[in-house]
């Protein structure tokens, strides 16, 4: 099973600690790359760590979860976002969807519900990873199959293919 990285965010230390320690992340195919107590901290970590997934509360100081989701959606297209909230407000949910949030869940979060959500998210990330990998392999095969008169030097083909593979699988961003 492939392991994907996550960042957890909540301004309440007890909830953040509970999320980090109360779920067997490795069993579900995730590793916690970092934790944060506000949106600005999360954004700094996203820029540095390029996680596959961010799980964040909506109500946080300095930058709320919605603004965070919008910024991630606009600047880090390969990072998925799950938002949770204690507020049952349709406007939050509507904005979250428009910002590309993968899931919007209400507090209190049931352990079994969260586990099911994470299993589904892992499957989605796995499928996207495999699609990118297959696309890169197809590009590489295409470049290698071009007639010699139409191709660039073999070194460039190999170098660009390694670059494409690294880029598409996220290895360059880590």
N, C-alpha and C positions, 0 to 999 in steps of 0.2 A: 504494500500500500504506500502510495506517495504521501509525503508529509508536506502540508501547506502551513505557512506562517500566519499568525494573527496578532493583532494589537487589541487589547481590551481597554475600554475607557468608561469611567464613571467618576463623578465628583464625590461620591460617598465611599470612603475607604473600606468600610465593612462589606459593601456590595462588590467592590472591585476585588477584594481579597477572596470573597466567596466564589466569585466567578473563576478566579485563577486557580484556587485550590479545590473547589467543589466539583469540578468536572475533570475526568480523566482525558485530557486533550490528546495525548499520544494514542490512546485506544481508538479515538475517532479520526486519527490521521492529521492532527494539527500540533503545532508547537507554538507556545506563547512567546512571541519575539519581544513583547514589551507591554507595559501598562501605563496608563496616563490618567490624570484627574481633570483635564480640561482639553478642549478641542485644539488649542494651539500646540500643546505638548504632543497630541496625536499627529498633527500635521508635520511637525518636526521629525517624528519617528517614521512617518510614512515616507517622507523625503529621503531619509537616511536608509531605512530598512526595506522599502518596497514590499510590504506584506501582501499576501494574497487576500486577506480578509481583515476588516476592521469591525469590531462589535462595540457599539457605543450607545450610551444614554443620550437622550435628546437634550435634556436640561443640564447644561454644564456652564461654568464661568468662562469668560474671555471669548470663546467661540462655541456656540451650541452645536449639537449633533447635526442639525439640518444644514447649517452653514458648512460644517465639516464635510458632510456628504456631498454637497454641491461642489466644493473645492476638489474633493477626491474625484468626483465624476468628471470634472472638467480637465484635471491635470494628471490623473493617475488611472487611466482607463482599465488597467488590468487588476485593480484592487476592488474587491466587492465590499459592500457595506451592509451591515445589519444594524438597525436602530431599535432601541427599546425605550419605552416611556411609561410613566405612571399616569399620564394624562390621556384620557379618552377623547381626543380632539380630532375630528375628521380633517380639519385643515392641515394638521401636522402630517397625517397619513398621505393626503393629496400632494403636499409639497415633497415629502419623502419619495414618492413614486416619480415625481417629475425630476428629481435629482438622481435617479438611477439606483435607489436603494433596493437591495435584493429582498429584504424582509423587514417588516415593521411589526414588532411584537409588544404586547402590553405586560407591564409589571402587575403583580408578581409573576415571575416566569416559572412555570412548572418544569422540573428537571427532565421528565420524559419528553415533554414538548420541545425543550431545548436540544436534547439529544437527537431527536428525530430531525429537527431543523438542521443541525450540524451534519448529520449523515447525508441529508439531501444536498447541503451546500458543498460538502466534500465531493459528492458525485458530480455536481455541476462543475466544480473547479477541475476535477479529473478529466471530464469530457472536453472542456475548453483547452486544457493542456495538451491532450491527445490530438485535438484538431490543429493546434498550432504546430505541433511536432510533425504531423502528417503533411501539412502545407509546406513546411520547410523541406521535408524530404522530397516532395514533388518538385519544388523549385530547384533543388539540387540535381535531381534526375533530369529535369528539363535542360538546365545549363550544361550538364555533361553530354547530353544527346545532340546538342547543336553541332552542325558540320564545322570542321576546323576553320574554314574560311569565315564563318560567322561568329566564331567564339573569341573570347578574350583569352589571354594566356591561362594555362591550367592553374598556375599559382593563384591568380585572381579568383577563379572559380572556387578553388578549395578554400581560400581565405574568406570570400564572401559567404560561402555556404556555412562555414563554421560561425561566422558572425551572425548570419540569419538564424541559425539554430540556437545560438546563445541568446540572441535577442528575443526570439519567439518563445523560448522556454523560461525566460526571466533570469538566466544565469548572469547576464551582463549587469542587471540592475541590483544584484545582491552583493 
